Every structure is written in C-alpha cells, then in structure tokens.
Amino acid sequence: MAPSATETPQTAAESVQPTVVEASEVQEEQLPELRTGHKEPLQLSGALDKYEHFEVTPVIGREYVDVNLVELLRAPNSDELLPGVVFFREQDDVTNDIQKELVQRLGELSGNPATSKLHIHPINNAGRGDDKDDEISVISSVRQKELYLDCFLNYTKKQSQKTQWHSDITFEPIPSDYALLRLTQLPKTGGAPLQKFLETLTATYAQPGFNRAAERNEFQIYSGERGAPENVGEVLEAIHPVIRTNPVTGWKSVFAVGHHVQKINGLRDDESKHFLDWFVRLVVDNHDLQVRYKWQNANDPGLGEKQGARSVSLGERPYFDPQSTSRREALRDQAIALVREKGIEALQV
C-alpha cells in the first residue's frame, strides 16, 4: 500500500519487511526414476550372408537383391534368417497380414515381453481412411491434411523436414522396436539427389545497400540504362537460377554466391541461409577454385583495389540448361574417352 501523506519515505521503507524463506521449506523437484536394466545383446548368425547384398551406407542399412521375404518367413530356419535394418525390392506377395506377422516375429525373436503386440496408432487406425486394420498405420500426405496434422504437429510445406525426425512411438510407455514400412503407392516425383533439387531453384538477387548508401549521402543512384535495356530503375533486384550454366563452357555451377543473394525462393529462411552459407564455404574452403595474383605495377589490368579501376561487360540473362554437365563430370568424361581411345598410357603422360 502506498504511504500516507503523513508518513515519511523512511518510515514507509522501514514498514516493508522482506520475506525470509528457510532452506528446509524449498521443495526440490522430484525427478522421474531412471529405469535401468541389462540384456545380453543378440549375435548375428550370418545366415543371410549367402544372399546377394550390398551395404546402403558404411554404418547402417543393407539391401538384398533377390530375396523373397515370404520364403524367408516360411523357411524352417526362419528364426535365423529374419534380418535387422535392411531393404528389399518388389515384394509383391507381401500382404498386410504377412507384414504384421513378420514385424511381430522380429520383436519376439529379440526377446520382447509376451504382452507386447503390434501397435495401434491413436489416430492412424481403422477408424479413418480406407484401411480396416487397426494394426496397419497408413502414412499419407492426404490423410495428414484431412486430419490437420500439418497444424498440430508443426509440419511445413517446405523442403526441409528435419523437425520431423523422431524416435518412434515414444509417447507410449511401451514404444516400438521394429517397424516395417512398405510403399504401396509410388510417388511420381521425389527421391532426386540434392544437386538435382538445387537445379530446380531460383534465388532473389538484390543489393539494397546501394540504395541506402545513396540516401544517406543525399544523391540519386544511376537509374538510367546501366549497360543493358533491362538494367534500369532504382530497384536493384532480379531473379536468377541457383545453378547456372556457363554459356561459354557449357558447364553448370553454383551461381548463388555472396552478398548480392538475398534468399533462395521456395525455401524457409533457415533453409535458404544454410545453403547460401554452404555455397560460400565451397569457394573459400577450396583453394583450387581460387587464383592469387601478385600485383606488381600500378596500371596492371584487372587491379580492383581502392586505387584501381574496373570495367565490367554484361552478358545474357543467367539460365540453367538441363543438359549441361559440371566441370568435374565433363573432365571425367573426357578422361574416359581418352583412355578408350589411346589406352591407360594416356593418363600417365
């Protein structure tokens, strides 16, 4: 309460007593108990090594070329044959029932409790959609939109889905151990390497800093034709490809480099920044992409420092040619052609 007119500030201050909390009264946060345990790890039997296969990555994932999952499941020694993190192709005779049987067997063979069965998703179950099996979760972008999962799970329509990585079913006391994902509808697009993805993108190139400098120094920027009929006006902004084909060499390379690039169109801000930072690092971290020239005379052509003069010719609107190759690809093809023509000695000269 504010002091009355007859109270002095000192009296009012003395009437305010601080509250002292004894240490014994502070309640410590009760942390959940850490569940501990031990099981002897399973040992690989090597029973699948006789089948043709290759490692998808050096660390995890193996793909078997001509293996039939149903035959493995029905084999007398199927308990030894059922694999870990692996991939198979064209398993046309795998039905929903066989898929469920297989993933349940994997869990049982790894020592799961007898009470652990197949998970029923709280949303993606038989209560909605065409599938009438509670134990089959249909993963569908159409279903996500129908259920508004884009909003509730913070999904985005942008390219990066890094926020969607997760340990599966950890919202349950008993989470998942194995999962078998079977593609039932092959998408018409997607699966392209990063390079191919970048080749489809454009970027906004702009330099508003020049406008700010002109405004601060109270002069107008040159708004007339700046070397080409298209280069006019005070808005210094253009749309160009991220990957550009050099019209002279025919090689494609990263064009969106440096401080004139504002953003990559179609990406989130953090995605755009990631790629733009990476493009710069590709240049500054690779010395074979740089040339160091030692200036010797004041009028050496090309001198571009503070005391130098620069002239720049203009070309054409940057474009990307889908048929173009990179410098590395072109040189590799040339080397292969040379070897075929003259033999391996050609590379040893």
KAHU-V427703 format. One record per run of one state. SS is the DSSP state (helix for helix, strand for strand, loop for the rest). FROM is the first residue (numbers start at 1). LEN is the number of residues. If there is no record, write none. Layout:
# KAHU-V427703
[[SS	FROM	LEN] [SS	FROM	LEN]]
This chain:
# KAHU-V427703
[[loop	1	8] [helix	9	7] [loop	16	7] [helix	23	3] [loop	26	27] [strand	53	3] [loop	56	6] [strand	62	3] [loop	65	4] [helix	69	6] [loop	75	3] [helix	78	4] [loop	82	4] [strand	86	2] [loop	88	8] [helix	96	14] [loop	110	31] [helix	141	6] [loop	147	2] [helix	149	4] [loop	153	9] [helix	162	3] [loop	165	29] [helix	194	5] [loop	199	3] [strand	202	5] [loop	207	1] [helix	208	9] [loop	217	20] [strand	237	5] [loop	242	1] [strand	243	3] [loop	246	5] [strand	251	4] [loop	255	6] [strand	261	4] [loop	265	4] [helix	269	16] [loop	285	2] [helix	287	3] [loop	290	35] [strand	325	2] [helix	327	16] [loop	343	2] [helix	345	4] [loop	349	1]]
